[in-house]
């Protein structure tokens, strides 16, 4: 019984001594005439970090070795038995913060060694941002789309007023007046009133021609503001001759039907949004009357003739 109790006490004391010896932390600091950092503050911080384990600063059988240059130090090398060696850069640490920083790292290495793990790896460097993507090639300029060709507005109808003159060539007789007309697509129509007179030694003969015409455009050319038209037409109406005699003759009046056929050429130019100036020439053959006095021809609106017109057309 006594032998068993003695053996149990021996094992217990030996184990307790081993634990005490294991938990004690001996620190070796650089042997410099002038300490490169505050050793006392370092020791206090390390004791707080490793409490309740005792921390002893010495040189024999050290647990923690701190190596660094005595002057102009920019790094510290911390070695802990059972743990990896840590190289710690202190160039960016203010002088007053170096004791605490070194003590915290040393405490981490001690705890790592006791737990059987490797020393904590230094914090990873922040990842550098990926390089910016290469600039994309400039977008091609949008293709130029030509505007659709402007369509010339097709005129389907118009109305016109014109001053008109006509000369019959067999026995030169001239009539002058005005005409009104219009167009629907290619069909043309109009009415006219022309007057003239002829005189000789026996008196004077007044002529009046009223007619209506109908034609059809057979050719048209548009060039910007200009248009050119070729249109044959036919006319029908009435022509009157009123003779006024002098003292040696007797006056009289006559009425005759009037027919003609002609080929007309028109040129027109735009002078406004809906207005055109028109110029029309035609030539043809007519059947009218022959005015005589004392068996002499006084006026003859009959046979070959030429005509001219100038006016305004409105084409909405």
ChimeraX attribute file (.defattr): number of C-alpha atoms within 10 A of each C-alpha:
attribute: neighborCount
match mode: 1-to-1
recipient: residues
	/A:1	6
	/A:2	7
	/A:3	7
	/A:4	9
	/A:5	9
	/A:6	11
	/A:7	12
	/A:8	12
	/A:9	11
	/A:10	12
	/A:11	11
	/A:12	12
	/A:13	12
	/A:14	12
	/A:15	12
	/A:16	12
	/A:17	12
	/A:18	11
	/A:19	11
	/A:20	13
	/A:21	10
	/A:22	12
	/A:23	15
	/A:24	16
	/A:25	24
	/A:26	18
	/A:27	21
	/A:28	19
	/A:29	18
	/A:30	17
	/A:31	13
	/A:32	11
	/A:33	7
	/A:34	10
	/A:35	13
	/A:36	18
	/A:37	18
	/A:38	15
	/A:39	16
	/A:40	11
	/A:41	16
	/A:42	19
	/A:43	18
	/A:44	14
	/A:45	19
	/A:46	26
	/A:47	18
	/A:48	15
	/A:49	17
	/A:50	20
	/A:51	10
	/A:52	10
	/A:53	15
	/A:54	14
	/A:55	19
	/A:56	15
	/A:57	16
	/A:58	15
	/A:59	15
	/A:60	9
	/A:61	11
	/A:62	19
	/A:63	21
	/A:64	23
	/A:65	21
	/A:66	18
	/A:67	16
	/A:68	20
	/A:69	15
	/A:70	14
	/A:71	10
	/A:72	9
	/A:73	13
	/A:74	13
	/A:75	15
	/A:76	17
	/A:77	16
	/A:78	22
	/A:79	21
	/A:80	24
	/A:81	14
	/A:82	17
	/A:83	22
	/A:84	17
	/A:85	15
	/A:86	19
	/A:87	14
	/A:88	16
	/A:89	13
	/A:90	16
	/A:91	13
	/A:92	9
	/A:93	12
	/A:94	9
	/A:95	12
	/A:96	11
	/A:97	14
	/A:98	18
	/A:99	22
	/A:100	19
	/A:101	16
	/A:102	21
	/A:103	24
	/A:104	16
	/A:105	17
	/A:106	25
	/A:107	20
	/A:108	17
	/A:109	26
	/A:110	20
	/A:111	18
	/A:112	18
	/A:113	17
	/A:114	14
	/A:115	12
	/A:116	10
	/A:117	13
	/A:118	15
	/A:119	20
	/A:120	14
	/A:121	8
	/A:122	9
	/A:123	6
	/A:124	6
	/A:125	6
	/A:126	6
	/A:127	6
	/A:128	6
	/A:129	6
	/A:130	6
	/A:131	6
	/A:132	6
	/A:133	6
	/A:134	6
	/A:135	6
	/A:136	6
	/A:137	6
	/A:138	6
	/A:139	6
	/A:140	6
	/A:141	6
	/A:142	6
	/A:143	6
	/A:144	6
	/A:145	6
	/A:146	6
	/A:147	6
	/A:148	6
	/A:149	6
	/A:150	6
	/A:151	6
	/A:152	9
	/A:153	6
	/A:154	7
	/A:155	12
	/A:156	12
	/A:157	15
	/A:158	18
	/A:159	17
	/A:160	20
	/A:161	19
	/A:162	21
	/A:163	18
	/A:164	21
	/A:165	20
	/A:166	22
	/A:167	19
	/A:168	22
	/A:169	16
	/A:170	13
	/A:171	16
	/A:172	14
	/A:173	19
	/A:174	22
	/A:175	19
	/A:176	20
	/A:177	18
	/A:178	17
	/A:179	21
	/A:180	18
	/A:181	18
	/A:182	18
	/A:183	21
	/A:184	13
	/A:185	13
	/A:186	15
	/A:187	16
	/A:188	20
	/A:189	18
	/A:190	18
	/A:191	17
	/A:192	21
	/A:193	18
	/A:194	20
	/A:195	18
	/A:196	19
	/A:197	18
	/A:198	17
	/A:199	15
	/A:200	12
	/A:201	10
	/A:202	18
	/A:203	18
	/A:204	19
	/A:205	24
	/A:206	17
	/A:207	26
	/A:208	19
	/A:209	23
	/A:210	19
	/A:211	19
	/A:212	18
	/A:213	18
	/A:214	18
	/A:215	20
	/A:216	17
	/A:217	17
	/A:218	11
	/A:219	11
	/A:220	13
	/A:221	11
	/A:222	12
	/A:223	9
	/A:224	9
	/A:225	11
	/A:226	15
	/A:227	16
	/A:228	17
	/A:229	17
	/A:230	17
	/A:231	20
	/A:232	18
	/A:233	19
	/A:234	18
	/A:235	20
	/A:236	18
	/A:237	18
	/A:238	16
	/A:239	21
	/A:240	21
	/A:241	24
	/A:242	17
	/A:243	24
	/A:244	16
	/A:245	18
	/A:246	13
	/A:247	8
	/A:248	9
	/A:249	13
	/A:250	13
	/A:251	16
	/A:252	12
	/A:253	13
	/A:254	13
	/A:255	15
	/A:256	15
	/A:257	15
	/A:258	20
	/A:259	19
	/A:260	21
	/A:261	20
	/A:262	20
	/A:263	16
	/A:264	20
	/A:265	17
	/A:266	18
	/A:267	18
	/A:268	21
	/A:269	19
	/A:270	18
	/A:271	13
	/A:272	10
	/A:273	9
	/A:274	12
	/A:275	17
	/A:276	22
	/A:277	18
	/A:278	21
	/A:279	18
	/A:280	19
	/A:281	18
	/A:282	20
	/A:283	20
	/A:284	18
	/A:285	18
	/A:286	20
	/A:287	17
	/A:288	21
	/A:289	21
	/A:290	16
	/A:291	22
	/A:292	14
	/A:293	21
	/A:294	9
	/A:295	7
	/A:296	10
	/A:297	11
	/A:298	22
	/A:299	26
	/A:300	22
	/A:301	29
	/A:302	22
	/A:303	16
	/A:304	18
	/A:305	21
	/A:306	18
	/A:307	19
	/A:308	19
	/A:309	20
	/A:310	21
	/A:311	18
	/A:312	19
	/A:313	24
	/A:314	17
	/A:315	17
	/A:316	11
